[in-house]
């Protein structure tokens, strides 16, 4: 495989793990793990934390999408078209091989007919 493809795949896996963690931190009612990190009376409250987590979520989703599209282009077109492979295989070997023809032995006696 291509080294660029491998690097992009590792980045996508890391981003997906981070995405799982960020989604688990969120809760629609503000009762998730994000509320434990910031006290309610601070200026950077739970609502701003939830907004930030939502932005990080969308950023990670976008990153995974872009990395996936780019990694599909890094593979290139090293494989041949499937129709050429089928045609190549068909010319090498017949689709319906025939049974071997048995030649009659001219010296053999014919069975007696009554």
N, C-alpha and C positions, 0 to 999 in steps of 0.2 A: 504494500500500500504506500501511498504517498505520505511523506512526513507532514505536509501541510494539512492533509485530511486528518491525520492522527491528532495533531495539535488542536484543530478545530473541534474534533470529537471530544477530546478531554475538556476543552473549554465549555462545550455544551453540557456535558455531564456535571461539571462543577456548578454551572449556572442553574441547572435544574435542581440540584440539591439545595442551593441557596433559595431558589423559588419555593421549594417545599417548606423550608424553615420560615420564610417570610409569610407564607400563607398561614402557617400554623400560629404565627404570632398575632394574626389579625382575628378580630371578632366584630361582627356587625354592630353589636350593642356596646362596644368599648370595654367588655369584660374579659378580653383575652389576655395573653401574656404581656401585651404592650402596656397595659394599665399598671403592671407591677414595676415597670422600669422608671416611671415618672410619677412624682407625687401630684395630686390634684391641684395644689395651690401654686405650682410653679408656672412660669410663663410658657414654657414648652410643655403644654399639657397633653392629655390623652388624645384630644381631637387632632392636634397637629401631628402627633405620633402616628395616628391612624392614617392621616393624609399622606405622610411621608412613606409609610409602609405600602400604601396603595400605589404611589408613584414608583417605588422600588419594584413592586410586583409587575407593573406594566413595563418598566424598563427591562427587567429580566426576561419577560415574555418576548419583547421585541428583540432583545439580544439573541435569544435562542432561535427565533425565527430567521434572523439575518444570518447567523452562523450556519444554520441548517441549509439555507439556500446556497450560501457560498461554498460549503463543503460538498454539495452535490456537483458544483461546477469544477471543483478541484480533481474529481475522479477522472474527468475527461471521457473520451469515447474510445477506449482501448478495445472494447468488445466489438465484434462484428455484428452485422445485422442478422437477425434470426433466420430470415429467408435465405440468405447466402449459406448459412450453416446447414439448413435443410436441403438445399440444392446440392451442396457438396456431399452430404451423407447419402443422398439418393443416387448420385453418380458412382459412388464407391461401392455400393451394395444394392442389389435389386430389392424392390419392395416385397415381391413375392418370389422367393427363390424356388426354382423348379426341382423336382426330384431327379436324381441321377437316372439317366436312361440306361437300361440294361441291354447290352448287345446280345443278340442270339448267337450261340455257338454253332457255326456251320457243320461241325463234325458231330454234333449231338444228334441222337436219333429222336425223331418225332414220336409222340405217343401214338399208340395204335388206336385207330378208330374202329368201332364195330358197327 
